[in-house]
Amino acid sequence: MHEIFVSMDYLSLIKAPIESELDRFVELFNESLSHSDGLLGQALAHIRARGGKRMRPILVLLTARLCGEINDSTLRAAVGLELLHTASLVHDDVVDESTERRGQASVNASYDNKVAVLVGDYVLSTCLLQVSKTGNEVIFRHIAELGRTLSNGEILQLTNTSDNGLSEDVYFDVIRKKTAALFESCCSLGAISAGVDEHNIGEMAEFGQNIGTIFQIRDDIFDYFDSTEIGKPTGNDMAEGKLTLPVLYVLKQHPYESMQKLAAKVKDGTINADEIAVLVEYAKKMGGIDYASKKMDELSARCHSFVDKYVTDPVLRQAFNCYIDYVSVRDF
C-alpha cells in the first residue's frame, strides 16, 4: 500500500530526486523564451511570468530517472514538450476567446489575437529548435506527432461543442487527444531519452495517460465551484459550450427533460448565466462530482499499482506516489 503524505508539502517531495535537474530545465526554458525585440520580448516575458508548477517537465525528469539517467536530451525534450504545450495554450486562448489563464491575463487579452497567434507560432518554432538539439530522431518525431494529436483534440472538442450529442465516450476521447496525450508523452520522452527503446514504453505511456486523465477530470471539477486561484468563474466551460463529466453523467442517469433542454442550450451557445447555475447545481446534487471523483480514484489506483511494480528506489517511489496524489487533490 502506498503512503499518502496529506500533511506534507507534495511538491517538495515530488521534486526531491530531480531538484538540480529541474533548476537546469527552468534555466533552459527561460533562455528559450527570451528575445531582445520590443513587442515579442514583452509577450515572451509575459508567458515566462506564468511559471506554473512544471508538472509535465517534472514527469519527464522523474521517468528518465526511473529508466536510467537524466541527460541533455532529457532536458531538451522536456523543454520542447513544455514549449509545445505553451504554444497550444496561447492558441487555445485565441480560439476560446479566453481573457485569463490561471488567474493571469492571457496573451490575446494583453495584446490582441494577431499578436497571440504569431507569438504562439514563434514558441512552436522554438520547440522544434530545442528538440532538434537532442539529435534524436525518435524524440523529434514523437514531439511532431504530439503536436498533431493536440490539434486534432482541439478540433474534436470544437466539433463536439457544436454537436448536439451528449457522449461520455467523446468526452474521454477529447481528453486522450488533449491533456492525456501530453502526460503520456512526458513518460515516453523521459524513457526514450534515458535509452529505453520506443517499442518498450507501453506501460510507462499508459501510466502517463492515466495521470493526464486524472489531471483533466480534476480540472473539470473546478468549474463547478468558485475559485479566484483558478482564474475562471463557475460554469465557464458550459459558457464555452463544453459539457464535462459531472453533468454528462447526471444527464444520462437522470434525463430530466428540462435539464436536457439546458444542456442543448450549452451546446448551441444560447445558455445564460442563471441557466448555467441551475445545471451546475443539478450536477452537484445528483452525484456528478462524486462520479467524477470515483473515476479519478480508479485511475489513481492503476497509477499506484504501476509504481508498486516498477519503482524500487524509496525517494523516487515517494516522488511518484506524491505526484499521483497531488494531481488528484490539487486545488488549482
C-alpha positions in Angstrom: 0.0 0.0 0.0 1.4 3.4 -1.0 1.8 6.2 1.6 -0.2 9.4 1.2 1.6 12.5 2.6 -1.5 14.6 3.3 0.1 17.0 5.7 3.4 17.4 3.9 4.5 19.5 1.0 3.7 17.4 -2.0 5.7 19.4 -4.4 8.9 19.3 -2.3 8.6 15.5 -2.1 7.9 15.2 -5.8 10.9 17.3 -6.8 13.4 15.7 -4.3 15.0 13.2 -6.7 15.4 15.8 -9.5 15.9 19.1 -7.9 19.1 20.2 -9.6 18.0 18.9 -13.0 14.7 20.8 -12.6 16.6 24.0 -11.9 18.6 23.4 -15.1 15.3 22.8 -17.0 14.0 26.2 -15.8 17.1 27.9 -17.0 16.9 26.4 -20.5 13.2 27.1 -20.7 13.5 30.7 -19.8 16.5 31.2 -22.1 14.5 29.7 -25.0 11.7 32.3 -24.3 13.9 35.3 -24.2 14.1 37.9 -27.0 15.6 41.3 -27.3 12.9 42.8 -29.7 10.3 45.0 -28.1 6.9 43.5 -28.6 8.0 39.9 -29.0 10.2 40.2 -26.0 7.4 41.7 -23.9 5.0 38.9 -24.9 7.5 36.2 -24.1 8.3 37.8 -20.8 4.5 37.7 -20.1 4.5 34.0 -20.8 7.6 33.3 -18.7 5.9 35.1 -15.8 3.2 32.4 -15.6 5.8 29.9 -14.4 3.4 27.3 -13.2 4.3 24.2 -11.2 6.1 22.5 -14.1 4.2 19.2 -13.6 4.8 18.0 -17.1 8.6 18.5 -17.3 8.8 17.1 -13.7 7.2 13.9 -15.0 9.7 13.8 -17.9 12.6 14.0 -15.5 11.2 11.5 -13.0 10.6 9.0 -15.7 14.1 9.4 -17.1 15.5 9.0 -13.6 13.4 5.8 -13.2 14.7 4.4 -16.5 18.4 5.5 -16.1 20.0 8.9 -16.1 18.7 12.4 -16.9 20.9 13.8 -19.7 20.9 16.7 -22.0 18.5 15.0 -24.4 16.1 14.6 -21.5 16.3 18.3 -20.6 15.9 19.4 -24.3 12.9 17.0 -24.7 11.3 18.4 -21.6 11.8 22.0 -22.8 10.4 21.1 -26.2 7.4 19.5 -24.7 6.7 22.4 -22.4 7.1 24.9 -25.3 4.7 22.9 -27.4 2.2 22.9 -24.5 2.7 26.6 -24.1 2.2 27.4 -27.8 -1.0 25.3 -27.7 -2.3 27.3 -24.7 -1.6 30.6 -26.4 -3.5 29.4 -29.5 -6.3 27.8 -27.4 -7.0 31.1 -25.6 -7.5 32.8 -29.0 -9.9 30.0 -30.1 -11.8 30.1 -26.8 -11.7 33.9 -26.6 -10.3 33.5 -23.1 -9.2 36.6 -21.2 -7.4 34.8 -18.3 -5.1 31.8 -17.9 -4.7 30.6 -14.3 -5.6 34.0 -12.9 -3.3 35.9 -15.2 -4.3 37.9 -18.4 -3.9 35.7 -21.5 -1.6 36.9 -24.3 -4.6 37.7 -26.6 -6.1 39.8 -23.8 -2.9 41.6 -23.0 -2.1 42.3 -26.7 -4.6 41.1 -29.3 -5.4 38.0 -31.3 -2.9 38.7 -34.1 0.0 39.1 -31.7 -1.1 36.0 -29.8 -1.2 33.8 -32.9 2.2 35.0 -34.1 3.7 34.6 -30.6 2.3 31.1 -30.4 3.9 30.3 -33.8 7.2 31.6 -32.5 7.0 29.4 -29.4 6.1 26.4 -31.5 9.1 27.0 -33.8 11.3 27.4 -30.7 10.0 24.0 -29.5 11.2 22.4 -32.7 14.6 24.1 -32.4 15.1 22.8 -28.9 14.1 19.2 -29.7 16.4 19.2 -32.7 19.3 19.7 -30.2 18.6 16.2 -28.8 19.9 14.8 -32.1 17.4 12.0 -31.6 15.0 11.4 -34.5 12.6 9.3 -32.3 12.2 12.2 -29.9 11.7 14.7 -32.7 9.1 12.5 -34.4 7.3 12.0 -31.1 7.0 15.7 -30.5 5.8 16.3 -34.0 3.1 13.6 -33.6 2.1 15.1 -30.3 1.6 18.4 -32.0 -0.8 16.8 -34.5 -2.6 15.0 -31.7 -3.2 18.1 -29.7 -4.5 20.0 -32.8 -6.8 17.0 -33.5 -8.1 17.1 -30.0 -8.9 20.8 -30.1 -10.7 20.3 -33.4 -12.6 17.3 -31.9 -13.6 19.5 -29.0 -14.9 22.2 -31.3 -16.9 19.6 -33.2 -18.3 18.2 -30.0 -19.2 21.7 -28.9 -21.3 22.3 -32.0 -22.7 18.7 -32.0 -26.0 18.1 -30.1 -24.8 14.7 -28.9 -24.1 14.2 -25.1 -21.4 11.5 -25.1 -19.2 10.5 -22.2 -17.1 8.5 -24.8 -16.4 11.6 -26.8 -15.5 13.5 -23.6 -12.8 10.9 -22.8 -11.7 10.9 -26.4 -11.1 14.6 -26.3 -9.2 14.2 -23.0 -7.0 11.5 -24.6 -6.1 13.7 -27.5 -5.6 16.9 -25.5 -4.5 16.5 -21.9 -3.7 12.8 -21.5 -1.5 12.8 -24.7 0.8 15.4 -23.1 1.3 13.4 -19.9 1.7 10.2 -21.9 4.4 11.9 -23.9 6.1 13.1 -20.7 6.7 9.4 -19.7 7.5 8.3 -23.3 10.1 11.0 -23.9 11.6 10.6 -20.4 12.1 6.9 -21.0 13.3 7.3 -24.6 15.8 10.0 -23.6 17.2 7.6 -21.0 17.8 4.9 -23.6 14.6 2.8 -23.5 13.5 1.5 -26.9 10.3 3.2 -28.1 8.7 -0.2 -28.5 9.2 -1.0 -24.8 7.5 2.1 -23.3 3.9 0.8 -23.3 3.2 0.6 -19.5 5.0 3.9 -18.9 3.0 5.6 -21.6 -0.2 4.1 -20.1 0.8 5.5 -16.7 1.2 9.0 -18.2 -2.1 8.7 -20.0 -3.9 7.8 -16.7 -2.2 10.7 -14.9 -3.3 13.1 -17.7 -6.9 11.9 -17.5 -6.9 12.4 -13.7 -5.5 15.9 -14.2 -8.2 16.9 -16.7 -11.1 15.4 -14.7 -9.8 17.3 -11.6 -9.6 20.5 -13.8 -13.2 20.0 -14.9 -14.4 19.6 -11.4 -13.0 23.0 -10.6 -15.6 24.5 -12.9 -18.4 23.5 -10.6 -17.0 25.6 -7.7 -16.0 29.3 -7.3 -12.2 29.9 -7.1 -10.2 33.1 -7.7 -7.0 31.0 -7.9 -8.2 29.1 -10.9 -9.0 32.3 -12.7 -12.3 31.4 -14.2 -15.9 31.7 -13.0 -18.1 28.8 -12.1 -19.7 27.3 -15.2 -17.1 28.8 -17.6 -16.8 25.5 -19.5 -20.5 25.5 -20.1 -20.4 29.1 -21.2 -17.9 28.0 -23.8 -20.2 25.2 -25.0 -18.5 22.4 -23.1 -20.3 19.7 -21.1 -17.9 17.9 -18.8 -18.0 14.6 -16.9 -20.1 15.5 -13.8 -23.0 16.9 -15.8 -22.7 14.3 -18.6 -23.1 11.6 -16.0 -26.2 13.0 -14.4 -27.8 13.8 -17.7 -27.5 10.1 -18.6 -28.6 8.8 -15.1 -31.4 11.3 -14.6 -32.5 12.5 -18.0 -35.0 15.2 -17.0 -36.4 17.0 -20.0 -35.8 20.4 -18.5 -32.1 19.6 -17.9 -31.7 18.1 -21.4 -33.0 21.3 -22.8 -30.5 23.3 -20.8 -27.7 21.0 -22.0 -28.8 21.6 -25.6 -28.6 25.3 -25.0 -25.0 24.8 -23.7 -24.1 23.1 -27.0 -25.7 25.7 -29.2 -24.3 28.7 -27.2 -27.6 30.2 -26.1 -27.5 29.4 -22.4 -27.3 32.3 -19.9 -25.6 32.6 -16.5 -28.7 31.7 -14.5 -29.3 28.6 -16.5 -25.7 27.5 -16.1 -26.1 27.9 -12.4 -29.1 25.5 -12.5 -27.1 22.9 -14.4 -24.1 23.2 -12.1 -26.3 22.7 -9.0 -28.1 19.8 -10.7 -24.7 18.1 -11.4 -23.6 18.5 -7.8 -26.9 17.5 -6.2 -27.4 14.4 -8.4 -23.9 12.9 -7.8 -21.9 14.1 -10.8 -19.0 15.3 -8.7 -18.9 12.0 -6.8 -18.9 10.1 -10.0 -16.1 12.1 -11.5 -14.1 11.7 -8.2 -14.7 7.9 -8.3 -13.3 7.8 -11.9 -10.2 9.7 -10.6 -9.8 7.2 -7.7 -9.9 4.2 -10.2 -7.2 5.7 -12.3 -5.1 6.7 -9.3 -5.2 3.1 -8.1 -3.9 1.9 -11.5 -1.1 4.5 -11.3 -0.1 3.5 -7.8 0.0 -0.2 -9.0 2.5 0.9 -11.7 4.7 2.5 -9.0 4.4 -0.6 -6.7 5.5 -2.8 -9.6 8.4 -0.7 -11.1 9.7 1.9 -8.7 12.0 0.4 -6.1 14.2 3.5 -5.0 12.4 4.8 -1.9 12.9 8.5 -2.7 11.8 8.1 -6.3 8.9 5.9 -5.2 7.8 8.6 -2.8 8.0 11.2 -5.5 5.9 9.2 -7.9 3.2 8.4 -5.3 3.1 12.1 -4.2 2.8 13.1 -7.9 -0.3 10.9 -8.3 -1.9 12.1 -5.1 -1.1 15.7 -5.8 -2.7 15.6 -9.3 -5.8 14.1 -7.7 -6.3 16.5 -4.8 -4.7 19.8 -6.1 -6.8 23.0 -5.5 -5.8 24.6 -8.8 
